[in-house]
Amino acid sequence: MNNIQDTFSIKDLENLTGIKAHTIRIWEKRYNLLEPNRTETNIRYYDLNNFQKLLNVSYLNNNGYKISKIAKLDADKIPELVRKIADEADAENHALNSFKLAMVNFDQTLFYKTYNSLEKEKTFEEIFYEVFIPLLSEIGLLWQTNTITPAHEHFISILVRHKILINTELIQASQVNKSTKIFVLYLPDNEIHELGLMFINHQLVKYGYHSIFLGQSVPIESLAELQSYYDEITFISYFTVKPERENLEAYLEDFENTILNNSKNNLWILGQMINALNIDELPKGIRRFDSIQNLIKEIKA
């Protein structure tokens, strides 16, 4: 049975493309750019071809083409023009659309084709910063608005995860630790969103640090065991959905009492759950970072 999503509401299109529903309706009525179907109760819905076309139209519009001009193009000329522009410049936005289309369609081939095209012009770090981070941010919003299912999120996340692992393995095989500083990377209990943390691990390995990646859902008590192996540890964690905001202060207090008291250890944290934290009120030894880029800058300093 084929359960791939092939119909979309106008709200789905708005969430997936960033184009307001009002604008979509204008483009549809004034320029006949889309051809929606109707349910028995006269509610608009759009097929996959409409979604693909809207992504391409949006891309051309963002690159200076007027809607009136796009509307006059033959349907098969629009993707050709998109590919031509993407080859010349602005590959990130085109790739972002392609990755979203791959996700919605569960199209692994399109994902790899898009990634391989980017890889010809960009380093892995550039791809991660310029394309994957915006993609993952959008996916989070799409999931929250029920535009995509957890299956879509898992599908694209696994593919991104695979790329991080491959690139980490490539440098780890030949890299020698240049520093005695110890980093331990982990996610708190019930936190499973590890892609950002995996990329930080990649960067630590690249710059010659001793990085211990523990992964998902690690209790504080398990972290305490590492203190018998190392005198000074910088723990790094990514709080995407856990611990919840109402439990965050209690979690940090527990970490401070269990790991930081009477030690040289530190905790670096980032992720959307920490946005409400007051930097000035953080316990000694705990630092908050507002982005992966800023944390990496600290590592490289």
Sine and cosine of phi, psi and omega as CSV:
sin_phi,cos_phi,sin_psi,cos_psi,sin_omega,cos_omega
0.00,0.00,0.75,-0.66,-0.04,-1.00
-1.00,-0.08,0.94,-0.33,-0.02,-1.00
-0.96,-0.29,0.30,0.95,0.03,-1.00
-0.89,0.45,0.70,-0.72,-0.02,-1.00
-0.92,0.39,0.86,-0.51,0.02,-1.00
-0.75,-0.66,0.14,0.99,0.11,-0.99
-0.76,-0.65,0.58,-0.81,-0.10,-0.99
-0.65,-0.76,0.64,-0.77,0.15,-0.99
-0.98,0.19,0.21,-0.98,0.04,-1.00
-0.91,0.41,-0.48,0.88,0.07,-1.00
-0.93,0.36,-0.61,0.79,0.08,-1.00
-0.86,0.52,-0.72,0.69,-0.01,-1.00
-0.88,0.47,-0.65,0.76,0.04,-1.00
-0.87,0.49,-0.72,0.69,-0.02,-1.00
-0.92,0.38,-0.63,0.78,-0.07,-1.00
-0.97,0.24,-0.54,0.84,-0.10,-1.00
-0.96,-0.27,-0.35,0.94,-0.07,-1.00
0.99,0.12,0.05,1.00,0.02,-1.00
-1.00,-0.03,0.79,-0.61,-0.05,-1.00
-0.88,0.48,0.58,-0.82,0.00,-1.00
-0.84,0.54,-0.61,0.80,0.02,-1.00
-0.87,0.49,-0.68,0.74,0.01,-1.00
-0.92,0.39,-0.65,0.76,0.03,-1.00
-0.86,0.51,-0.68,0.73,0.00,-1.00
-0.90,0.44,-0.64,0.77,0.02,-1.00
-0.90,0.44,-0.73,0.68,0.01,-1.00
-0.87,0.49,-0.59,0.81,-0.03,-1.00
-0.94,0.35,-0.73,0.69,-0.08,-1.00
-0.98,0.21,-0.68,0.73,-0.11,-0.99
-0.99,0.16,-0.58,0.82,-0.13,-0.99
-0.88,-0.48,-0.03,1.00,0.00,-1.00
0.82,0.58,0.60,0.80,-0.02,-1.00
-0.96,0.29,-0.50,0.87,-0.01,-1.00
-0.84,-0.55,0.42,-0.91,0.01,-1.00
-0.80,-0.61,0.99,0.11,-0.03,-1.00
-0.95,0.32,0.42,-0.91,0.17,-0.99
-0.99,-0.11,0.10,-1.00,0.00,-1.00
-0.75,-0.66,0.63,-0.77,0.12,-0.99
-0.97,0.22,0.08,-1.00,0.04,-1.00
-0.89,0.45,-0.38,0.92,0.03,-1.00
-0.99,-0.14,0.29,0.96,0.11,-0.99
0.93,0.37,0.50,0.87,0.06,-1.00
-0.99,-0.11,0.74,-0.67,0.01,-1.00
-0.89,0.45,0.62,-0.78,0.29,-0.96
-0.55,-0.84,0.41,-0.91,-0.17,-0.99
-0.83,-0.55,0.58,-0.82,0.01,-1.00
-1.00,-0.02,0.00,-1.00,-0.07,-1.00
-0.90,0.44,-0.56,0.83,0.03,-1.00
-0.89,0.45,-0.64,0.77,0.05,-1.00
-0.90,0.44,-0.66,0.75,0.01,-1.00
-0.89,0.46,-0.74,0.68,0.02,-1.00
-0.87,0.50,-0.69,0.72,-0.02,-1.00
-0.90,0.43,-0.65,0.76,-0.01,-1.00
-0.90,0.43,-0.64,0.77,0.08,-1.00
-0.86,0.51,-0.69,0.73,-0.02,-1.00
-0.94,0.35,-0.66,0.75,0.03,-1.00
-0.89,0.46,-0.69,0.73,0.03,-1.00
-0.88,0.48,-0.66,0.75,0.00,-1.00
-0.89,0.46,-0.72,0.69,0.01,-1.00
-0.90,0.44,-0.67,0.74,0.01,-1.00
-0.88,0.48,-0.65,0.76,0.02,-1.00
-0.93,0.36,-0.30,0.95,0.02,-1.00
-0.97,-0.23,0.39,0.92,0.18,-0.98
0.99,-0.13,0.00,1.00,0.01,-1.00
-1.00,0.05,0.76,-0.65,0.03,-1.00
-0.96,0.29,0.56,-0.83,-0.01,-1.00
-0.86,0.51,-0.62,0.79,0.00,-1.00
-0.87,0.49,-0.58,0.82,0.03,-1.00
-0.96,0.26,-0.67,0.75,0.02,-1.00
-0.87,0.49,-0.64,0.77,-0.05,-1.00
-0.89,0.46,-0.41,0.91,-0.03,-1.00
-1.00,0.08,-0.18,0.98,-0.01,-1.00
-0.96,0.28,0.57,-0.82,0.15,-0.99
-0.89,0.45,0.53,-0.85,-0.08,-1.00
-0.83,0.56,-0.63,0.78,-0.04,-1.00
-0.98,0.22,-0.23,0.97,0.02,-1.00
-0.99,0.14,-0.41,0.91,-0.06,-1.00
-0.90,0.44,-0.79,0.61,0.04,-1.00
-0.90,0.44,-0.51,0.86,0.06,-1.00
-0.89,0.45,-0.69,0.72,0.01,-1.00
-0.91,0.40,-0.62,0.78,0.04,-1.00
-0.87,0.48,-0.72,0.69,0.00,-1.00
-0.89,0.46,-0.64,0.77,0.00,-1.00
-0.89,0.45,-0.72,0.70,0.00,-1.00
-0.91,0.41,-0.67,0.74,-0.02,-1.00
-0.89,0.45,-0.55,0.84,0.03,-1.00
-0.93,0.36,-0.49,0.87,-0.07,-1.00
-1.00,0.02,-0.58,0.81,-0.06,-1.00
-0.19,-0.98,0.18,-0.98,0.12,-0.99
0.84,0.54,0.65,0.76,-0.04,-1.00
-0.91,0.42,-0.44,0.90,-0.06,-1.00
-0.89,0.46,-0.74,0.68,-0.03,-1.00
-0.91,0.41,-0.62,0.78,0.04,-1.00
-0.90,0.43,-0.69,0.73,0.01,-1.00
-0.90,0.44,-0.64,0.77,0.02,-1.00
-0.86,0.50,-0.70,0.71,0.05,-1.00
-0.90,0.45,-0.66,0.75,-0.01,-1.00
-0.90,0.43,-0.65,0.76,0.03,-1.00
-0.91,0.42,-0.63,0.77,0.04,-1.00
-0.90,0.43,-0.65,0.76,0.04,-1.00
-0.91,0.42,-0.65,0.76,0.05,-1.00
-0.87,0.49,-0.65,0.76,0.00,-1.00
-0.91,0.42,-0.76,0.65,-0.04,-1.00
-0.88,0.47,-0.57,0.82,-0.07,-1.00
-1.00,-0.08,-0.02,1.00,-0.10,-0.99
0.78,0.62,0.73,0.68,-0.12,-0.99
-0.97,-0.25,1.00,-0.05,-0.03,-1.00
-0.92,0.40,-0.59,0.81,0.00,-1.00
-0.88,0.48,-0.69,0.72,0.01,-1.00
-0.90,0.43,-0.62,0.79,0.04,-1.00
-0.86,0.52,-0.79,0.62,-0.06,-1.00
-0.92,0.38,-0.60,0.80,0.04,-1.00
-0.89,0.46,-0.69,0.73,0.01,-1.00
-0.92,0.40,-0.69,0.72,0.00,-1.00
-0.90,0.44,-0.70,0.72,-0.02,-1.00
-0.89,0.46,-0.57,0.82,0.05,-1.00
-0.92,0.40,-0.67,0.74,0.05,-1.00
-0.90,0.44,-0.62,0.78,-0.09,-1.00
-0.90,0.43,-0.36,0.93,0.02,-1.00
-0.94,0.34,-0.41,0.91,-0.09,-1.00
-0.90,-0.43,-0.30,0.95,-0.16,-0.99
-0.76,-0.65,0.43,-0.90,0.14,-0.99
-0.97,0.23,0.23,-0.97,0.04,-1.00
-0.87,0.49,-0.65,0.76,0.01,-1.00
-0.88,0.48,-0.68,0.74,0.02,-1.00
-0.90,0.44,-0.65,0.76,0.04,-1.00
-0.89,0.46,-0.67,0.74,-0.04,-1.00
-0.91,0.41,-0.76,0.65,-0.04,-1.00
-0.92,0.38,-0.71,0.71,-0.17,-0.99
-1.00,0.07,-0.41,0.91,-0.08,-1.00
-0.84,-0.54,-0.79,0.61,-0.09,-1.00
-0.92,0.39,-0.67,0.74,0.00,-1.00
-0.89,0.46,-0.75,0.66,0.09,-1.00
-0.87,0.50,-0.61,0.79,0.02,-1.00
-0.88,0.47,-0.75,0.67,-0.04,-1.00
-0.91,0.40,-0.56,0.83,0.06,-1.00
-0.90,0.43,-0.69,0.72,0.02,-1.00
-0.91,0.42,-0.64,0.77,-0.01,-1.00
-0.88,0.48,-0.65,0.76,0.04,-1.00
-0.85,0.53,-0.68,0.74,0.02,-1.00
-0.93,0.36,-0.65,0.76,0.00,-1.00
-0.90,0.44,-0.61,0.79,0.02,-1.00
-0.93,0.37,-0.66,0.75,-0.01,-1.00
-0.90,0.43,-0.53,0.85,-0.01,-1.00
-1.00,-0.05,0.16,0.99,0.04,-1.00
0.89,0.45,0.39,0.92,0.06,-1.00
-0.97,0.25,-0.56,0.83,0.08,-1.00
-0.84,-0.54,0.26,-0.97,0.00,-1.00
-0.98,-0.17,0.25,-0.97,0.11,-0.99
-0.83,0.56,-0.48,0.88,0.02,-1.00
-0.89,0.46,-0.65,0.76,0.05,-1.00
-0.89,0.46,-0.72,0.69,-0.01,-1.00
-0.87,0.49,-0.70,0.71,-0.01,-1.00
-0.90,0.43,-0.65,0.76,-0.03,-1.00
-0.86,0.52,-0.80,0.60,-0.06,-1.00
-0.95,0.31,-0.56,0.83,-0.01,-1.00
-0.91,0.42,-0.64,0.77,0.01,-1.00
-0.89,0.45,-0.63,0.78,0.00,-1.00
-0.93,0.37,-0.67,0.75,0.05,-1.00
-0.91,0.42,-0.68,0.73,0.01,-1.00
-0.84,0.55,-0.67,0.74,-0.01,-1.00
-0.87,0.49,-0.66,0.75,0.00,-1.00
-0.91,0.40,-0.63,0.78,0.04,-1.00
-0.90,0.43,-0.70,0.71,-0.01,-1.00
-0.88,0.47,-0.70,0.72,0.00,-1.00
-0.88,0.48,-0.73,0.69,-0.05,-1.00
-0.94,0.34,-0.52,0.86,0.07,-1.00
-0.94,0.35,-0.67,0.74,0.00,-1.00
-0.89,0.45,-0.61,0.79,-0.02,-1.00
-0.87,0.49,-0.64,0.77,-0.02,-1.00
-1.00,0.05,-0.47,0.88,-0.06,-1.00
-0.94,0.35,-0.49,0.87,-0.04,-1.00
-0.91,0.42,-0.49,0.87,-0.07,-1.00
-0.90,-0.44,-0.14,0.99,-0.08,-1.00
-0.99,0.15,0.62,-0.78,0.06,-1.00
-0.92,-0.39,0.70,-0.72,0.02,-1.00
-0.87,0.50,0.84,-0.55,0.00,-1.00
-0.99,-0.16,-0.02,1.00,-0.07,-1.00
-0.64,-0.77,0.51,-0.86,0.07,-1.00
-1.00,0.02,-0.03,1.00,-0.01,-1.00
-0.93,0.38,0.70,-0.71,-0.07,-1.00
-0.96,-0.29,0.79,-0.62,0.12,-0.99
-0.91,-0.42,0.72,-0.69,0.08,-1.00
-0.87,-0.50,0.87,-0.50,-0.06,-1.00
-0.96,-0.28,0.77,-0.63,-0.05,-1.00
-0.45,-0.89,0.29,-0.96,0.15,-0.99
-0.91,-0.42,0.58,-0.82,-0.02,-1.00
-0.94,0.34,0.13,-0.99,0.00,-1.00
-0.76,0.65,0.74,-0.67,0.09,-1.00
0.93,0.37,0.19,0.98,0.11,-0.99
-0.99,-0.15,0.80,-0.59,-0.09,-1.00
-0.86,-0.51,-0.08,1.00,-0.08,-1.00
-0.99,0.11,0.99,-0.10,-0.21,-0.98
-0.94,-0.34,0.03,1.00,-0.12,-0.99
-0.90,0.44,-0.69,0.73,0.03,-1.00
-0.88,0.48,-0.68,0.73,0.01,-1.00
-0.91,0.41,-0.60,0.80,0.03,-1.00
-0.91,0.42,-0.61,0.79,0.02,-1.00
-0.93,0.36,-0.62,0.78,0.07,-1.00
-0.87,0.49,-0.66,0.76,0.07,-1.00
-0.86,0.51,-0.68,0.73,0.04,-1.00
-0.84,0.54,-0.70,0.71,-0.03,-1.00
-0.93,0.37,-0.64,0.77,0.05,-1.00
-0.87,0.49,-0.71,0.71,0.02,-1.00
-0.89,0.45,-0.67,0.74,-0.01,-1.00
-0.86,0.51,-0.63,0.78,-0.05,-1.00
-1.00,-0.04,0.24,0.97,0.20,-0.98
0.99,0.12,0.35,0.94,0.02,-1.00
-1.00,-0.05,0.39,-0.92,0.09,-1.00
-0.99,0.10,0.96,-0.28,-0.06,-1.00
-0.92,-0.39,0.80,-0.61,0.05,-1.00
-0.93,-0.36,0.94,-0.35,-0.06,-1.00
-0.99,-0.14,0.92,-0.40,-0.03,-1.00
-0.99,-0.13,-0.40,0.92,0.10,-0.99
1.00,0.10,-0.55,-0.83,-0.22,-0.97
-0.98,0.21,0.52,-0.86,0.27,-0.96
0.76,0.65,0.89,0.45,-0.01,-1.00
-0.96,-0.29,0.86,-0.52,0.02,-1.00
-0.93,0.38,0.48,-0.88,0.02,-1.00
-0.86,0.51,-0.60,0.80,-0.02,-1.00
-0.87,0.50,-0.57,0.82,0.02,-1.00
-0.94,0.33,-0.56,0.83,0.03,-1.00
-0.91,0.41,-0.56,0.83,-0.04,-1.00
-0.88,0.48,-0.48,0.88,-0.02,-1.00
-0.90,0.43,-0.44,0.90,-0.03,-1.00
-0.93,0.36,-0.32,0.95,-0.04,-1.00
-0.92,0.38,-0.34,0.94,0.05,-1.00
-0.98,0.19,-0.18,0.98,0.00,-1.00
-0.98,-0.20,-0.54,0.84,-0.11,-0.99
-0.73,-0.69,0.61,-0.79,-0.03,-1.00
-0.99,0.16,-0.50,0.87,-0.06,-1.00
-0.63,-0.77,0.87,-0.50,-0.06,-1.00
-0.78,-0.62,0.69,-0.72,0.21,-0.98
-0.97,-0.23,0.94,-0.34,0.05,-1.00
-1.00,0.09,0.64,-0.77,0.06,-1.00
-0.80,-0.60,0.76,-0.65,0.00,-1.00
-0.66,-0.75,0.43,-0.90,-0.08,-1.00
-0.84,-0.54,0.92,-0.39,-0.06,-1.00
-0.98,-0.18,1.00,-0.02,0.01,-1.00
-1.00,0.05,-0.77,0.64,0.04,-1.00
-0.80,-0.60,-0.27,0.96,0.00,-1.00
-0.76,-0.65,0.50,-0.87,-0.24,0.97
-0.93,0.38,0.46,-0.89,0.01,-1.00
-0.88,0.47,0.37,-0.93,-0.08,-1.00
-0.82,0.57,-0.63,0.78,-0.04,-1.00
-0.94,0.33,-0.29,0.96,0.00,-1.00
-0.96,-0.29,-0.01,1.00,-0.15,-0.99
-0.91,0.41,-0.73,0.68,-0.02,-1.00
-0.89,0.46,-0.64,0.76,0.02,-1.00
-0.90,0.43,-0.62,0.78,0.03,-1.00
-0.89,0.45,-0.73,0.69,-0.02,-1.00
-0.91,0.41,-0.58,0.82,0.05,-1.00
-0.91,0.42,-0.65,0.76,0.04,-1.00
-0.90,0.43,-0.67,0.74,0.02,-1.00
-0.89,0.46,-0.69,0.73,0.00,-1.00
-0.87,0.49,-0.72,0.69,-0.05,-1.00
-0.93,0.36,-0.55,0.84,-0.08,-1.00
-1.00,0.03,-0.61,0.80,-0.17,-0.99
-0.92,-0.38,-0.63,0.78,-0.20,-0.98
-1.00,-0.05,-0.52,0.85,-0.05,-1.00
-0.86,0.52,0.74,-0.67,0.05,-1.00
0.84,0.55,0.61,0.79,0.02,-1.00
-0.58,-0.81,0.15,-0.99,0.07,-1.00
-0.99,-0.12,0.18,0.98,-0.07,-1.00
-0.96,0.29,0.36,-0.93,0.04,-1.00
-0.69,-0.72,0.34,-0.94,0.09,-1.00
-0.77,-0.64,0.83,-0.56,0.10,-1.00
-0.95,-0.32,0.77,-0.64,-0.06,-1.00
-0.78,-0.63,0.51,-0.86,0.10,-0.99
-0.44,-0.90,0.15,-0.99,-0.06,-1.00
0.86,-0.52,0.31,-0.95,-0.14,-0.99
-0.92,0.40,-0.38,0.92,-0.02,-1.00
-0.95,0.31,-0.25,0.97,-0.06,-1.00
-0.99,-0.13,0.03,1.00,-0.09,-1.00
-0.87,0.50,-0.50,0.86,-0.06,-1.00
-1.00,0.09,-0.09,1.00,-0.04,-1.00
-0.95,0.32,0.64,-0.77,0.10,-0.99
-1.00,0.05,0.89,-0.46,-0.06,-1.00
-0.83,0.55,-0.63,0.77,-0.08,-1.00
-0.94,0.35,-0.31,0.95,-0.06,-1.00
-0.97,-0.23,0.09,1.00,0.00,-1.00
-0.95,0.33,0.60,-0.80,0.05,-1.00
-0.86,0.50,0.44,-0.90,0.03,-1.00
-0.87,0.49,0.71,-0.71,0.00,-1.00
0.99,-0.10,-0.11,0.99,0.02,-1.00
-0.93,-0.38,0.79,-0.61,0.02,-1.00
-0.84,-0.54,0.64,-0.77,0.02,-1.00
-0.96,-0.27,0.69,-0.72,0.06,-1.00
-0.85,-0.52,0.66,-0.75,-0.05,-1.00
-1.00,0.00,-0.06,1.00,0.03,-1.00
-0.31,-0.95,0.36,-0.93,0.09,-1.00
-0.88,0.47,-0.65,0.76,-0.03,-1.00
-0.84,0.54,-0.70,0.71,-0.03,-1.00
-0.93,0.37,-0.57,0.82,0.05,-1.00
-0.91,0.40,-0.65,0.76,0.01,-1.00
-0.91,0.41,-0.59,0.80,0.06,-1.00
-0.86,0.51,-0.64,0.77,0.02,-1.00
-0.91,0.41,-0.63,0.77,0.03,-1.00
-0.89,0.45,-0.66,0.75,-0.06,-1.00
-0.98,0.21,-0.31,0.95,-0.09,-1.00
-0.89,0.45,0.00,0.00,0.00,0.00
